[in-house]
Amino acid sequence: MFERTDEVKVLRDPVHGYIRVELKVIWDCINSAWFQRLRRIRQLGGANMVYHCAEHTRFSHSLGVYEVVRRMVSEVPDIVAALSERDKVVVMAAGLLHDLGHGPYSHAFESVTNTAHEEYSCRIIEEDTDVTRILNDAAPGMAKEVADVIRHTGRNPLLSQIVSSQLDADRMDYLLRDAYFTGTKYGEFDMERILRTLRIENGRQLVVKQSGVYAVENYIMSRYHMYWQVYYHPTARSFECVLHALFRRLKELYADDPSKLIGIFHPLVKNGPIGLDEYFRLDESSCGYAFDELARHEDPIVRDLAERIRDRRLFEYADSTPEKIAQVEKKLAEAGLPAEYYLGRDSVEQNPYVPYTGSQDSRIWIRMKDGSISELSDASTIVYSLTHGPVNDDNKIFFPREINAAD
């Protein structure tokens, strides 16, 4: 039996109304230093360079994912019946802690560290941190169980499906939350209907009743629009391009003389693993201070790129064509700007639902009225059209706008 809080704790939330906490282990995790660090990491990284109200954090998103999971394990009858009390607590903790390992500027930093944030999340949960102790004090071995859910290696695959699959608590919260804070109404969908029509097949597989297909179609289209209008916005990608160029330059300089760099960035530019104590210090507050210091660095490239990040003087962008690349390269050479730092290239593609790759978790399953189970694209004409149509892609180059590459 897991210890309850002395009263139900409620946190006001613009997406879910109230977030309810009644388990001490969850409340203690929320109040841990590692979870509080997520207050200092924005949810959308460079997208707040486009959407000025997108100041929400991984902290608020993680609480939202926990709340969606809590509702699933307490309000969806099939899930309530399928899970033990320990499973319910483990999956709620996994929902709360799944993003614990995010670095500053969201996914942009994964390219700097060359490590997925999930790996850091599992390390933080398992490597004797305050979170590790809280989980294992609540139930021996619980820290590993929570990490296994995040790694998709747990004994019960249903737990990982609830937190991270094609129709999961993580996506449901971030779509609604990101739509709210960016003001992009087309990112909204009917989560209540999806929760109402969720079922369990064979005790281990999440499915949706056929009557919920329209709500799932709405959810799929919300993902499609949010990716192209928010997550893949060229200005957000420009921010990431400048960030990555700066760290490429820092790594080059570090190889020559480590003493010339700001200390907070040493773990990011040296070769070798990053310790958790070092990683803990990497948040957007410390990085913002470091960028301001680097804006006075003796190296002109570091100084310029740091100023661009600090002052939102980002790169211009254009469709990538051989002619445009040649034009930009010529103008960069004339301006004395090395293309390795001042010409970025980025290609993105997005299909909101790709059912025939990966594991079972890469698919959404529909329970038809006759009791049979169909994959979503077989049950929905709209989703079938999306999955069998051309994949939408966007190839851009990024360069300083002051070189007047459009002339």
Protein Blocks (a to p, Z undefined) as FASTA:
>chain_A
ZZddfbdcddddfklopacdfbfklmmmmmpmklmmmmmpcfklmmmmmmmmlmbcfklm
mmmmmmmmmmmmmmmmklmmmpcfklmmmmmmmmmmmmmmpcehijmlmmmnopafklmm
mmmmmnopaklmmmmmmoghklmmmmmmmnopafblklmmmmocfbdfklmmmmmmmmmm
nopaklgccfklmmmmgcceehiaccddfklmmmmmmmmmmmmmmmmmmmmgmklmmmmm
mmmmmmmmmmmmmmmommlpcfklmmmmmgcdddfklmmmmcfklmmmmmmmmmmcfblk
lmmmmmmmmnopacddddddfklmmmmmmmmmmnopafklmcccddddddfbdfkgcjfk
lpccdddfkopacdfklmpmklmmmmmmccdddddddddfklopmZZ
